[in-house]
Amino acid sequence: MITGATGGIGSALVPLLARAGSHLVLAARREEPLRALVEKSVSLGAASGLGIPTDVTDYAQVEALVNQTMQKHGRIDVLINLAGAGILKPAPQLTPADLERMIAVNLKGSFYTSQLAANPMREQKSGHILNFPGILGRHPMAMASAYCAAKFGVVGFSKCMADELKRFGVRFTLFYFGGIDSPFWDPISLKVQRDKMLSPATAAEAIHFALTAPAGAVPSEIVLQPESHQFL
């Protein structure tokens, strides 16, 4: 199951998983790009493809996503939480709506999906949840107070859930990616050098590595940053 599947990283990851013969459940808000990505995944060799339009900020929609997945497959082996949004501006300029959006998309969305997907994983005594706080969920940065607040929260709840669920065979991996040259940056006015960022393909390969690691050696955290811009 992949949320935010039609974004830059998702669009690069889906073909990798499709060629491996995965059963894919793809979720995103926009129906047409989602349908096209499902069709592409099946054409590339996915064992099956299901697209479910979903707004991860809406608990009922996330619940429906999990229920439909369970109805079709009877289990959830992997959840990849790629849905996210960014607002970068000085803290005094942030509006209540800005803060609410960062919390709703980046924190609540990841929490809802992790919480609800973990229920069947716990019952089947196996599962892998991949969350993406990004490097700003690890290191604070000027202009990113609302974004960091949400992403630091993702780290907190993920580590708590991982501790609760480890005895049921449910594993978590946190990805601290540096800048990824993806549509994430399209609505952001802050000047950034996108040509020096990591590619979505590089990010997708890192995710694929985590998914294919031996069961006894699953990485709990992966830090991957552009060489030109690193937080130490």
N, C-alpha and C positions, 0 to 999 in steps of 0.2 A: 504494500500500500504506500503510495507516494502522494503527499499533499504538495500543493504548489508545483504540480508536475509540468506545467507548460512554461515555467520560467526558464532562465538560462541554464542553470545547473540541471534541472529536471529534463529539459530537452536533450541535453548531452548524456544524461544517465540512462534514460529509458532505452535507447538503442543498445547499450551495453547489456542491460538486463534482458532485453528481448532476445538478443542473439544467444544468450545463455539458456533460453527456453523457459523463462520465468512465467508464472501466472501473475499478471499485473493488474492492480486496481489503481487507477489514476484519478486524482481529485484536483480540481481547480475551479475558480469562479466562472471563467468564460467557457461557454459550452462548445462553440465552434472550434477553437484551437484544441480543446480537449478531445473532441471527436476525431480530429485529424491526427492527433498524437496516438490515440488508441489504434486507429487504422494502420499507422506507420509501424507501431510495435508488432502488430500481428503479421504484417508483411515481412518483418525482419526475423520472425521465428518465435515470437512469444507463444507460450503454450496456450494462453488466453489473455484477452484484454477487456477490461471493463472501465468505462469512464463515468464518474459520478460527479456532476457539478456540485461544488461544496464551498460554502463560506465558513472557514474554520473558526471565525469569531462567534458563530451561532451554534450553541451547544446542541440544539435539536438537529441541525444539519450534520454535525459530526456524528451524533448518535445514529442517524440514518445511514451515514457512510459505513460505519462499523457494522450495523445490522445487515445492510445489503451485501457487504463482503462476506459476512458469516453465512448468510443464506446461500450464497453462490459456492463458497469454498469450504465452509465448516471450520475454518481456522484462519489465523493471521500469523504468519511467520516473521514478517519484517514490517516495521513502520518507519518511513523516511519522511521527516517533517521539514520540507523545503519551503513551505509558505512563509512569507515574511514581507516586511515593508520598512522603509527608512525615512526618517526626517532628521536632517542635520542643520541646526541653526542655534544661535546663542540662547542660553537658558532663559534670559529675560524676555525673549521674543516668542517663546513657546506658548501656545494657547492651550486651554483645557482640552480642546478637540484634538490637538496634536498629541498630547500625552495619552489621551484615551485611545487614539488609533494605535500608538506604539504598544501600549499594554494589551489592547484587544487582539491585534494581529500576531505580534511576536511572542507575547507571554501566554495570554489566555488560549490562543489557537493551539500552540504547542502543548499546553497543559491538557486541554480537552482531549486532543487526539491521543496523547500518551496515556492518559487516565483510562479512556474507554477502550483503546486497543489492548492495554495491559490486562484487562479482565479475561478475555479468552486466552491470552498468552499464559496467564497464571493457571488457568484450568488445564491447558494442554502441557504445562510444565516446560515450556520453551518459548523463546521469542527474542527478537532483537529490535530495540528502539534506537533510532539515530536522530539526534537533535543538533541544531546548528546555531549555537550562540554567537559564532563568529569571533574574530579577534577582539571585538568591542564588548564581548561578554567576559573577557579576561583582563583587558587593559582599558581603563577609561581614556577618553579623548575629548578635547575641547570641541564644542558644537554638537556633542552627541549625548547630552545628559538624559533625554527621554529614551533614546534608543538603548543606551547602556543600562538604564534602569530596568527595561524589559528583558534585555539579553542576560544581565546578571541574574535575573529571576529565573530564566530558563536553566542556567547552571544549577541554581539552588534546588529547584524542584526535581530536576533530573537526577541529581546525586542522592536526594532523599528517596525517590522512587527506586533507584537502583539498589539502595541498601535494603529497602523493604522487600524487593522482589527477587533478589539474587538467589534465595533458597528455593525459588520456584523455576529457576532456569531462565529467567528473563534478564537479558543483558542490555546495557546502554553504552552507546558511543557518542561522545560529544566532539563536534568539529569546530575548531577555532580557525576558520579560514580568514586570511587577510583579504584585501580587495579582490573581488571577482568581477571581471568585465562582463556584466550582465544587464538586463533591463532594469534591475534594481536601481541603477544610477540615473535612469532616464528622467524621472521627475525631480531629481535633486539638483539645486542650483549651485551648490558648492563646487568650485573648480577642482577637478581631480584628473590625474594622468591615467586614463583608462588603458592606454597602450602599454603601460608598465604593470598592469594588474595581472593576476592569474587568469587563465582561460577557464570557461565552464568545463571544457574537456579535462583539464588537469584536476579540477575539483571532483568530477565524476569518477576519474580513475582512483582517487583517494577513497571515495565512498565504496567503490567496487572492491578495493583492497580490504576494507573493514568487513565487508559482507562475506568475503571468501577466506578470511583468516580461520585457522583451525579453531574448533570449539573451545579448546582449553587456552587459547591465546588471543582472545578478542580484545582489540585495543579499547581502552576506556576513554582515551582522549587522543585526538590528532590535531596538531598545530601545523598549519601550512600557510606561509606568507610569501608575498613577492620578495625577491632578493633586494629590490630597491627601497623597500619600505617595511622595516621589521620592528615590532615591539619585542624587546628582550625580557 
